[in-house]
């Protein structure tokens, strides 16, 4: 959480936003039922309309959080894979931006 809060304070994407309370609320919800929270989060993103830049920002933040502890749990890989599919990010764009994200190789491109 400290990485997320630090990123929210320093990153220009979040300039002018105070996300500390929202991060704490999300963490509390996650701790209550983490599996349900993850699926609800993915469902939330799938119902929104984002342009390509916004999609990349969402992925950059998610990947940054996952990489913060220098360990990628298999469930984190699954989350990123589902988020990429949910956001309908084309493989070519994803690979250009996140060249060394090797988990991407496991993503099915059938629906993209």
C-alpha positions in Angstrom: 0.0 0.0 0.0 2.8 2.4 0.7 3.9 2.0 -3.0 0.4 2.8 -4.2 0.1 5.8 -1.9 3.6 7.0 -3.0 2.7 6.6 -6.6 -0.6 8.5 -6.2 1.3 11.4 -4.6 4.2 11.6 -7.0 2.9 10.5 -10.4 1.7 13.2 -12.7 -1.3 11.1 -13.7 -2.8 11.7 -10.3 -1.7 15.3 -9.8 -4.5 17.2 -7.9 -6.2 14.1 -6.6 -6.1 13.0 -3.0 -6.4 9.2 -3.3 -5.2 8.2 0.2 -8.7 7.6 1.6 -9.9 5.8 -1.5 -6.9 3.5 -1.4 -7.6 2.7 2.3 -11.2 2.0 1.4 -10.2 -0.3 -1.5 -7.8 -2.1 0.8 -10.4 -2.7 3.4 -12.8 -4.1 0.8 -10.1 -6.3 -0.6 -9.2 -7.7 2.8 -12.9 -8.5 3.5 -13.3 -10.7 0.4 -10.3 -10.5 -2.0 -11.6 -12.9 -4.7 -14.9 -11.1 -5.0 -13.2 -7.7 -4.9 -10.9 -8.6 -7.8 -13.9 -9.8 -10.0 -15.9 -6.7 -9.1 -13.0 -4.5 -10.1 -12.6 -6.2 -13.4 -16.3 -6.0 -14.0 -16.3 -2.3 -13.2 -13.6 -1.6 -15.7 -15.4 -3.7 -18.4 -18.4 -1.5 -18.1 -16.6 1.8 -18.7 -15.4 3.4 -22.0 -11.8 4.3 -22.1 -9.6 5.7 -24.9 -6.3 4.0 -25.6 -4.3 6.4 -23.4 -6.6 5.8 -20.4 -6.3 2.0 -20.9 -2.5 2.2 -20.9 -2.6 4.4 -17.7 -4.8 1.8 -16.0 -2.4 -1.0 -17.0 0.7 1.0 -16.1 -0.7 1.6 -12.6 -1.8 -2.0 -12.1 1.6 -3.4 -13.4 3.5 -0.9 -11.2 1.6 -2.0 -8.1 2.2 -5.7 -9.0 5.9 -5.1 -9.6 6.4 -3.1 -6.4 7.4 -6.1 -4.3 9.7 -7.6 -7.0 7.5 -10.7 -6.9 4.8 -11.6 -9.4 2.3 -14.0 -7.9 0.4 -16.2 -10.4 -2.8 -14.6 -9.3 -1.4 -11.2 -10.2 -0.6 -12.5 -13.6 -4.1 -13.7 -14.0 -5.4 -10.3 -12.9 -3.3 -8.5 -15.5 -4.3 -10.9 -18.2 -8.0 -10.4 -17.4 -7.6 -6.7 -17.3 -5.9 -6.6 -20.7 -8.7 -8.7 -22.2 -11.4 -6.6 -20.4 -10.0 -3.3 -21.6 -9.5 -4.8 -25.1 -6.0 -3.6 -25.5 -4.5 -4.9 -28.8 -1.5 -7.1 -28.4 0.7 -4.8 -30.5 0.0 -1.8 -28.3 0.6 -3.8 -25.1 3.8 -5.2 -26.4 5.2 -1.8 -27.5 4.5 -0.3 -24.1 5.2 -3.3 -21.8 8.0 -5.0 -23.7 9.2 -7.1 -20.9 5.9 -8.2 -19.4 6.4 -11.9 -20.3 3.1 -12.9 -18.7 1.4 -11.5 -21.7 2.3 -14.5 -23.8 -0.4 -16.5 -22.0 -3.2 -14.1 -23.0 -5.6 -15.4 -25.6 -6.0 -13.0 -28.4 -9.2 -14.6 -29.8 -11.5 -11.8 -28.7 -9.2 -8.8 -29.3 
